[in-house]
Amino acid sequence: MADLRPDTPKQGSTIPEPSRLRELIGRYSGPGPRYTSYPTVPEWRTDFGPKDYREALAGCGARSVSIYVHVPFCERLCSFCACNRTITQDHDIAGPFLDRIEREVGLVAEAMGGERPQVQLAIGGGSPNFLRTDELDRLAGIVDTRFPPAADAERSIELDPRRTEDEQLELLLARDFNRVSFGVQDLDERVQQAINRHSRPERLAALVDRARAGGAKGINFDLIYGLPEQNVESFQETLRKVLELRPDRIALYGYAHVTWISKAQRSFEKKDLPTPDLRLAIFAAAIERLCGEGYRYLGMDHFALPEDSLAVAADEGRLTRNFMGYTVAAGDALLAFGPSGISELSREYAQSEKEPEAWDDCIDRGELPTVRGLRLTDDDVERRWLIRMLLCAGRISNDEFFETFGIALRERLPGLDAELDGFLQDGLLETDGEGYRVTPGGRLFLRPLAMTFDAYLSKSKDTPRRYSATV
């Protein structure tokens, strides 16, 4: 296995000065994938269906699994959100949903020919704590019965702090959930008003204290920059409140204004958003602040304290990336359940029906709800390896590529040096002749760098708008 330890500094941040940064962003920013997979979802095929996924499961040979369960329900609409979610006040739908999750988990387990140990479980949404305490208990039991947790399994759940009840948290901790992720986004009242998401900092603090007292090994916060009404000063104040709670990890996502995907975002227009220069200033100041407070900038949008398992995994070469973002305890297969769930096997991807009604119908027929997927070619596997090395280790090694695939990188991609020359000239990459290393400033441009290895993208400036901005 390739050594995935990052070669970038463990602490601190080297951000180009503002005018230089604006110049680089003008050159490299544009629509592009986040590379939670390669090839990316738009390239997958609709002629890959339930039969194909069942065959892939039967032949995957996975000895351990990571599991993701998508709970799509929310009580209220947050106007910034482009996730797959169903807005409802009707909690009676939870029972039938769990019935179908139980059937889907059973179908997948049977296709694999038996149980596999669970090394990672993540429950996301939507708002998973839309489910009541007994329903969360049932959901965990459904998964654990078919895929028993390993002794050191990482078990995490996304929680909306606005509606998290103490008994829900106590149940999850008793069920050995050791990582809790709170959707914070922003704590400024004006921003919260604009995005229709009101959260009280004191309630968040109480939940963090309770989770830590109950034995949670990790607290994650999700934050978003680029939202309406944000400015540098307001977001620095949000960071001040966040840093008082010292979460172990922070995901700092850039707001993606994708109104063709999310109609809810039409409640505000581009003119209501921070200008590109202001958005950049918010992000750069946040990086400097977080790194100055001792967080490791792992790249793209993830920060972790040095003792957190994500940072430790980076040091030990175990950091990887999949549909859950940067992750540690990846199993031999990632199995996803619920509407829109995306599974990843060694050489196959499979996505379930996104619309709840279509997903319901498949499960009720006793059929896997696969709507599209892909079998990877050898070229896909090699390029996926290169992209993950860039995103997780911050480098590309010719020697490691040869050791892994038995062919020299420059023989495999003879035009690579020319394609990377601009990044070298701009100080985003360094080379020692053997390979390439991402510079500290280059960590801001990991997505454009990864796009160099993407055989499916047009090399012109006309990349479809289906993607969000890379920086």
C-alpha positions as a printed NumPy array, in Angstrom:
array([[  0.   ,   0.   ,   0.   ],
       [  1.223,   3.462,  -0.806],
       [  2.502,   5.661,   1.991],
       [ -0.148,   8.37 ,   2.274],
       [  1.523,  10.55 ,   4.882],
       [  1.249,  14.207,   3.926],
       [  4.455,  16.089,   3.27 ],
       [  2.939,  19.436,   4.208],
       [  3.676,  21.085,   7.59 ],
       [  1.729,  19.763,  10.556],
       [  0.73 ,  23.172,  11.822],
       [  0.471,  26.673,  10.507],
       [ -0.708,  27.914,   7.154],
       [  1.005,  29.62 ,   4.273],
       [ -1.642,  31.557,   2.369],
       [ -0.449,  33.673,  -0.574],
       [ -0.844,  37.391,   0.008],
       [ -4.257,  38.753,  -1.079],
       [ -3.426,  40.159,  -4.516],
       [ -1.477,  37.019,  -5.455],
       [ -4.274,  34.803,  -4.139],
       [ -6.867,  36.673,  -6.206],
       [ -4.679,  36.207,  -9.265],
       [ -4.368,  32.459,  -8.648],
       [ -8.068,  32.044,  -8.036],
       [ -8.828,  33.914, -11.231],
       [ -6.613,  31.444, -13.033],
       [ -7.702,  28.189, -11.426],
       [-11.152,  28.63 ,  -9.944],
       [-14.169,  27.395, -11.841],
       [-16.66 ,  24.554, -11.673],
       [-15.151,  21.235, -10.695],
       [-15.779,  18.014,  -8.747],
       [-15.12 ,  17.514,  -5.039],
       [-13.709,  14.061,  -5.834],
       [-15.484,  11.999,  -3.236],
       [-15.278,   9.457,  -6.059],
       [-13.474,   8.966,  -9.318],
       [-14.98 ,   8.731, -11.851],
       [-17.471,  11.245, -10.502],
       [-21.207,  10.572, -10.315],
       [-22.217,  12.367, -13.561],
       [-20.129,   9.826, -15.479],
       [-21.985,   6.816, -14.1  ],
       [-24.302,   4.738, -16.264],
       [-28.011,   4.132, -15.948],
       [-27.619,   0.669, -17.485],
       [-25.884,  -0.391, -14.257],
       [-28.844,  -1.594, -12.209],
       [-29.925,  -3.894,  -9.354],
       [-28.642,  -7.073, -11.029],
       [-25.22 ,  -5.52 , -11.618],
       [-24.943,  -4.314,  -8.024],
       [-26.024,  -7.703,  -6.675],
       [-23.342,  -9.418,  -8.774],
       [-20.737,  -6.887,  -7.62 ],
       [-21.653,  -7.496,  -3.971],
       [-21.409, -11.262,  -4.417],
       [-17.937, -11.005,  -5.905],
       [-16.431,  -8.123,  -3.949],
       [-14.589, -10.239,  -1.366],
       [-14.839,  -7.537,   1.31 ],
       [-13.566,  -8.643,   4.715],
       [-14.862,  -5.528,   6.483],
       [-17.326,  -2.776,   5.641],
       [-18.008,   0.89 ,   6.194],
       [-21.692,   1.753,   6.314],
       [-23.593,   4.941,   5.583],
       [-27.31 ,   5.337,   6.278],
       [-29.146,   8.291,   4.771],
       [-32.098,   9.566,   6.801],
       [-33.646,  12.112,   4.417],
       [-36.145,  13.817,   6.725],
       [-36.068,  17.374,   8.092],
       [-38.811,  19.281,   9.91 ],
       [-37.828,  22.645,   8.416],
       [-36.208,  23.812,   5.211],
       [-32.817,  25.521,   5.47 ],
       [-32.635,  27.736,   2.405],
       [-28.923,  27.147,   1.745],
       [-29.255,  23.352,   1.599],
       [-28.851,  21.365,  -1.618],
       [-28.85 ,  17.941,   0.051],
       [-31.313,  15.192,  -0.772],
       [-34.01 ,  15.758,   1.878],
       [-37.731,  15.555,   2.517],
       [-39.336,  18.351,   4.531],
       [-42.131,  17.04 ,   6.721],
       [-43.706,  17.406,  10.142],
       [-45.185,  13.912,   9.895],
       [-43.186,  11.659,  12.203],
       [-45.396,   8.682,  11.415],
       [-43.358,   8.11 ,   8.261],
       [-40.381,   6.972,  10.358],
       [-41.764,   3.489,  11.056],
       [-42.304,   2.509,   7.397],
       [-38.92 ,   4.053,   6.525],
       [-37.166,   1.86 ,   9.087],
       [-39.079,  -1.192,   7.86 ],
       [-37.653,  -0.571,   4.396],
       [-34.137,   0.116,   5.693],
       [-34.295,  -3.262,   7.427],
       [-35.276,  -4.945,   4.157],
       [-32.559,  -3.122,   2.203],
       [-29.852,  -4.059,   4.722],
       [-31.055,  -7.659,   4.5  ],
       [-30.938,  -7.672,   0.696],
       [-27.352,  -6.394,   0.67 ],
       [-26.179,  -8.793,   3.394],
       [-27.723, -11.727,   1.549],
       [-26.13 , -10.67 ,  -1.744],
       [-22.741, -10.6  ,  -0.006],
       [-23.304, -14.108,   1.308],
       [-23.25 , -13.286,   5.022],
       [-22.26 , -10.745,   7.623],
       [-19.066,  -8.7  ,   7.624],
       [-17.589,  -6.752,  10.542],
       [-18.494,  -3.072,  10.588],
       [-15.421,  -0.861,  11.026],
       [-17.26 ,   2.395,  10.4  ],
       [-20.869,   3.528,  10.647],
       [-22.053,   7.003,   9.684],
       [-25.658,   8.157,   9.821],
       [-26.412,  11.341,   7.915],
       [-29.201,  13.225,   6.25 ],
       [-31.362,  15.191,   6.216],
       [-31.525,  15.283,   9.978],
       [-31.017,  11.815,  11.481],
       [-32.386,  13.026,  14.82 ],
       [-35.719,  13.599,  13.08 ],
       [-36.047,  10.027,  14.347],
       [-37.175,   9.693,  17.951],
       [-35.016,   7.964,  20.544],
       [-36.582,   4.522,  20.15 ],
       [-36.369,   4.852,  16.362],
       [-32.669,   5.711,  16.505],
       [-32.23 ,   2.659,  18.716],
       [-34.015,   0.505,  16.164],
       [-31.942,   1.89 ,  13.278],
       [-28.67 ,   1.106,  15.041],
       [-29.957,  -2.37 ,  15.859],
       [-30.921,  -3.055,  12.227],
       [-27.393,  -2.3  ,  11.024],
       [-25.578,  -3.986,  13.9  ],
       [-27.536,  -7.226,  13.556],
       [-26.377,  -7.799,   9.982],
       [-22.986,  -6.084,  10.233],
       [-21.685,  -6.443,  13.822],
       [-19.442,  -3.563,  14.945],
       [-15.741,  -4.276,  15.365],
       [-14.356,  -3.492,  18.803],
       [-12.673,  -0.312,  17.528],
       [-15.374,   0.747,  15.047],
       [-15.808,   4.463,  14.392],
       [-19.525,   5.207,  14.791],
       [-20.745,   8.687,  13.979],
       [-23.985,  10.558,  13.449],
       [-24.925,  13.999,  12.157],
       [-27.159,  15.904,  14.554],
       [-29.139,  19.087,  14.154],
       [-28.372,  20.868,  17.459],
       [-31.683,  22.737,  17.272],
       [-33.688,  19.604,  17.889],
       [-31.247,  17.228,  19.613],
       [-32.804,  15.898,  22.803],
       [-30.741,  14.791,  25.783],
       [-32.249,  11.304,  25.703],
       [-31.328,  10.937,  22.024],
       [-27.722,  11.751,  22.821],
       [-27.672,   9.385,  25.802],
       [-29.069,   6.554,  23.663],
       [-26.469,   7.09 ,  20.945],
       [-23.618,   7.077,  23.454],
       [-24.996,   3.905,  25.016],
       [-25.068,   2.426,  21.497],
       [-21.318,   3.131,  21.237],
       [-21.534,   6.092,  18.893],
       [-18.182,   7.683,  19.599],
       [-18.262,  10.64 ,  17.204],
       [-20.947,  13.3  ,  16.962],
       [-21.155,  15.848,  14.161],
       [-23.161,  19.017,  14.737],
       [-24.424,  21.096,  11.822],
       [-23.496,  24.583,  13.021],
       [-23.042,  26.446,   9.699],
       [-22.898,  29.965,  11.251],
       [-23.769,  31.485,  14.625],
       [-24.41 ,  35.052,  13.461],
       [-28.081,  36.02 ,  13.891],
       [-28.307,  37.888,  10.592],
       [-26.884,  34.952,   8.676],
       [-29.179,  32.533,  10.492],
       [-32.158,  34.683,   9.549],
       [-31.091,  34.707,   5.9  ],
       [-30.705,  30.912,   5.687],
       [-33.708,  30.06 ,   7.88 ],
       [-31.622,  28.159,  10.413],
       [-31.686,  29.491,  13.969],
       [-29.329,  27.895,  16.476],
       [-28.466,  28.924,  20.045],
       [-24.762,  28.807,  20.971],
       [-25.563,  27.971,  24.617],
       [-27.564,  24.909,  23.58 ],
       [-24.738,  23.788,  21.323],
       [-22.287,  24.146,  24.212],
       [-24.514,  22.087,  26.495],
       [-24.736,  19.288,  23.917],
       [-20.967,  19.242,  23.426],
       [-20.417,  19.019,  27.185],
       [-22.944,  16.194,  27.502],
       [-21.436,  14.254,  24.588],
       [-17.929,  14.506,  26.008],
       [-19.08 ,  13.587,  29.501],
       [-20.806,  10.542,  27.988],
       [-17.6  ,   9.282,  26.398],
       [-17.675,  10.63 ,  22.832],
       [-14.138,  10.526,  21.45 ],
       [-14.75 ,  13.099,  18.75 ],
       [-16.856,  16.198,  18.217],
       [-17.208,  17.528,  14.668],
       [-18.623,  20.882,  13.575],
       [-19.781,  21.703,  10.052],
       [-19.376,  25.357,   9.085],
       [-20.143,  27.141,   5.808],
       [-18.527,  30.251,   4.369],
       [-19.964,  32.311,   1.521],
       [-23.488,  32.564,   2.956],
       [-25.645,  35.701,   2.655],
       [-24.939,  38.423,   5.227],
       [-21.501,  37.005,   6.061],
       [-18.4  ,  39.138,   6.284],
       [-14.933,  38.615,   7.705],
       [-15.766,  40.109,  11.09 ],
       [-19.025,  38.204,  11.566],
       [-17.437,  34.877,  10.65 ],
       [-14.476,  35.515,  12.924],
       [-16.995,  35.99 ,  15.742],
       [-18.593,  32.648,  14.84 ],
       [-15.137,  31.079,  14.946],
       [-14.479,  32.636,  18.358],
       [-17.587,  30.936,  19.75 ],
       [-16.715,  27.677,  18.006],
       [-13.148,  27.66 ,  19.292],
       [-14.358,  28.078,  22.861],
       [-15.889,  24.599,  22.446],
       [-12.735,  23.197,  20.815],
       [-14.292,  20.632,  18.432],
       [-11.898,  17.901,  17.378],
       [-12.663,  18.399,  13.697],
       [-14.06 ,  21.242,  11.652],
       [-15.376,  20.931,   8.125],
       [-15.386,  24.387,   6.545],
       [-17.432,  24.068,   3.376],
       [-17.823,  26.717,   0.727],
       [-21.454,  27.503,   0.027],
       [-22.435,  26.175,  -3.409],
       [-25.102,  28.318,  -5.082],
       [-26.665,  25.603,  -7.251],
       [-30.192,  26.868,  -7.813],
       [-30.674,  24.428, -10.704],
       [-30.42 ,  21.654,  -8.074],
       [-32.006,  23.335,  -5.036],
       [-35.   ,  25.602,  -5.613],
       [-34.825,  26.651,  -1.951],
       [-31.678,  28.645,  -2.73 ],
       [-33.742,  30.93 ,  -4.948],
       [-34.893,  32.708,  -1.779],
       [-31.73 ,  34.75 ,  -2.192],
       [-29.847,  35.712,  -5.321],
       [-26.17 ,  35.934,  -6.149],
       [-26.266,  39.653,  -5.381],
       [-27.17 ,  38.759,  -1.771],
       [-24.027,  36.642,  -1.39 ],
       [-20.539,  37.868,  -0.485],
       [-18.591,  39.089,  -3.499],
       [-15.858,  36.735,  -4.734],
       [-13.208,  38.89 ,  -3.028],
       [-15.128,  38.929,   0.263],
       [-15.8  ,  35.191,   0.098],
       [-12.088,  34.64 ,  -0.422],
       [-11.203,  36.948,   2.468],
       [-13.598,  35.082,   4.798],
       [-12.04 ,  31.728,   3.856],
       [ -8.415,  32.894,   4.056],
       [ -8.959,  34.54 ,   7.444],
       [-10.658,  31.379,   8.725],
       [ -7.736,  29.197,   7.638],
       [ -5.256,  31.477,   9.361],
       [ -7.364,  31.603,  12.52 ],
       [ -7.872,  27.837,  12.749],
       [ -4.238,  27.033,  12.022],
       [ -3.181,  29.677,  14.542],
       [ -5.334,  27.905,  17.134],
       [ -3.505,  24.617,  16.566],
       [ -5.697,  22.893,  13.992],
       [ -4.121,  20.949,  11.149],
       [ -5.294,  22.004,   7.694],
       [ -5.612,  18.642,   5.968],
       [ -6.634,  20.134,   2.657],
       [ -9.748,  21.273,   0.826],
       [-12.215,  21.884,   3.655],
       [-11.1  ,  19.771,   6.633],
       [ -9.29 ,  20.77 ,   9.823],
       [ -8.438,  18.591,  12.814],
       [ -6.623,  18.903,  16.107],
       [ -3.245,  17.093,  16.024],
       [ -4.437,  14.378,  18.422],
       [ -7.662,  13.697,  16.498],
       [ -7.789,  10.382,  14.665],
       [ -8.069,  12.146,  11.287],
       [ -4.781,  13.995,  11.812],
       [ -3.144,  10.877,  13.259],
       [ -4.286,   8.888,  10.229],
       [ -2.731,  11.508,   7.964],
       [  0.571,  11.152,   9.835],
       [  0.432,   7.362,   9.568],
       [ -0.584,   7.217,   5.921],
       [ -4.12 ,   5.915,   6.565],
       [ -6.106,   8.959,   5.508],
       [ -8.465,   8.308,   2.624],
       [-11.448,   9.917,   0.953],
       [-14.868,   8.651,  -0.063],
       [-18.488,   9.811,  -0.047],
       [-18.213,  10.631,   3.646],
       [-15.357,  13.033,   2.877],
       [-11.947,  12.559,   4.478],
       [-12.115,   9.454,   6.591],
       [-10.05 ,   7.074,   8.691],
       [-11.639,   3.674,   9.196],
       [-12.547,   2.805,   5.625],
       [-13.532,  -0.848,   5.21 ],
       [-12.977,  -2.964,   2.116],
       [-16.397,  -1.819,   0.893],
       [-18.627,   1.168,   1.602],
       [-22.293,   0.145,   1.771],
       [-24.934,   2.87 ,   1.667],
       [-28.581,   2.53 ,   2.625],
       [-31.538,   4.853,   2.169],
       [-32.605,   7.125,  -0.713],
       [-29.698,   8.445,  -2.824],
       [-27.161,   6.263,  -0.957],
       [-23.884,   5.687,  -2.826],
       [-21.909,   2.482,  -2.322],
       [-18.291,   1.895,  -3.296],
       [-16.725,  -1.512,  -3.837],
       [-13.188,  -2.118,  -5.044],
       [-14.06 ,  -1.627,  -8.72 ],
       [-17.731,  -0.634,  -8.718],
       [-19.941,   2.252,  -7.64 ],
       [-23.709,   2.036,  -7.171],
       [-26.24 ,   4.74 ,  -6.36 ],
       [-29.768,   4.176,  -5.085],
       [-32.938,   5.913,  -6.224],
       [-32.918,   9.521,  -4.977],
       [-36.661,  10.061,  -4.787],
       [-38.17 ,   8.482,  -1.655],
       [-41.204,   7.136,  -3.53 ],
       [-39.049,   5.373,  -6.133],
       [-36.786,   3.986,  -3.4  ],
       [-39.866,   2.788,  -1.476],
       [-41.223,   0.989,  -4.543],
       [-37.967,  -0.907,  -5.171],
       [-37.699,  -2.071,  -1.571],
       [-41.371,  -3.096,  -1.509],
       [-40.71 ,  -5.263,  -4.593],
       [-37.802,  -6.929,  -2.79 ],
       [-35.333,  -5.345,  -5.202],
       [-32.115,  -3.435,  -4.637],
       [-32.9  ,   0.247,  -5.403],
       [-29.879,   0.79 ,  -7.672],
       [-30.563,   3.444, -10.304],
       [-27.059,   3.872, -11.758],
       [-23.457,   2.872, -11.223],
       [-20.158,   2.083, -12.867],
       [-17.595,  -0.664, -13.29 ],
       [-14.142,   0.885, -13.192],
       [-11.597,   0.292, -15.946],
       [ -7.895,  -0.122, -15.186],
       [ -7.435,   3.503, -16.25 ],
       [-10.131,   4.589, -13.779],
       [ -8.435,   2.701, -10.931],
       [ -5.05 ,   4.258, -11.682],
       [ -6.416,   7.785, -11.918],
       [ -8.472,   7.312,  -8.731],
       [ -5.247,   6.331,  -6.948],
       [ -3.475,   9.45 ,  -8.23 ],
       [ -6.316,  11.766,  -7.24 ],
       [ -6.535,  10.272,  -3.736],
       [ -2.785,  10.585,  -3.285],
       [ -3.048,  14.273,  -4.119],
       [ -6.034,  14.916,  -1.86 ],
       [ -4.922,  12.773,   1.094],
       [ -1.126,  12.813,   0.99 ],
       [ -0.422,  15.985,  -0.937],
       [  1.91 ,  14.346,  -3.412],
       [  2.336,  12.129,  -6.456],
       [  5.228,   9.644,  -6.438],
       [  6.496,   8.013,  -9.626],
       [  8.127,   5.221,  -7.619],
       [  4.958,   4.45 ,  -5.663],
       [  2.891,   4.467,  -8.852],
       [  5.279,   1.944, -10.407],
       [  5.219,  -0.237,  -7.277],
       [  1.414,  -0.218,  -7.301],
       [  0.669,  -0.63 , -11.003],
       [  3.873,  -1.947, -12.587],
       [  4.244,   0.895, -15.07 ],
       [  6.093,   4.202, -14.899],
       [  3.848,   7.201, -14.326],
       [  5.389,   9.252, -17.135],
       [  4.987,   6.291, -19.476],
       [  1.352,   5.983, -18.443],
       [  0.691,   9.744, -18.695],
       [  3.357,  11.062, -21.083],
       [  1.96 ,  14.604, -21.182],
       [  1.748,  15.017, -17.408],
       [  4.81 ,  17.225, -16.946],
       [  3.455,  19.772, -19.403],
       [ -0.002,  19.728, -17.811],
       [  1.421,  20.354, -14.341],
       [  3.919,  22.999, -15.432],
       [  1.553,  25.898, -14.668],
       [  1.049,  24.686, -11.085],
       [  4.833,  24.422, -10.7  ],
       [  5.403,  27.904, -12.076],
       [  2.775,  29.33 ,  -9.72 ],
       [  4.33 ,  27.691,  -6.659],
       [  1.412,  25.348,  -5.981],
       [  3.529,  22.258,  -6.684],
       [  7.17 ,  21.357,  -6.17 ],
       [  9.127,  18.599,  -7.858],
       [ 12.346,  16.795,  -7.115],
       [ 12.367,  14.975, -10.45 ],
       [ 10.962,  11.777,  -8.9  ],
       [  7.507,  13.123,  -8.175],
       [  5.407,  16.114,  -7.193],
       [  4.562,  17.607,  -3.821],
       [  1.757,  20.05 ,  -3.025],
       [  3.016,  23.215,  -1.331],
       [  1.16 ,  24.688,   1.679],
       [ -0.408,  27.311,  -0.575],
       [ -1.292,  24.61 ,  -3.066],
       [ -3.63 ,  22.96 ,  -0.561],
       [ -6.166,  25.642,  -1.503],
       [ -6.091,  24.351,  -5.069],
       [ -6.355,  20.596,  -4.589],
       [ -9.512,  20.328,  -6.667],
       [ -8.002,  22.064,  -9.756],
       [ -4.897,  19.904,  -9.308],
       [ -6.985,  16.747,  -9.176],
       [ -8.832,  17.806, -12.322],
       [ -5.537,  17.402, -14.196],
       [ -5.883,  13.635, -13.761],
       [ -9.583,  13.471, -14.662],
       [ -9.94 ,  11.868, -18.08 ],
       [-13.673,  12.653, -18.22 ],
       [-13.458,  16.427, -17.945],
       [-13.127,  18.763, -20.857],
       [ -9.753,  20.459, -20.743],
       [-11.416,  23.701, -21.855],
       [-12.926,  26.356, -19.602],
       [-16.413,  25.035, -20.41 ],
       [-16.751,  22.477, -17.622],
       [-20.519,  22.04 , -17.079],
       [-22.099,  24.051, -14.301],
       [-23.229,  20.815, -12.616],
       [-20.211,  21.335, -10.343],
       [-19.63 ,  23.969,  -7.677],
       [-16.693,  26.404,  -7.718],
       [-13.384,  24.746,  -6.889],
       [-12.162,  27.55 ,  -4.612]])
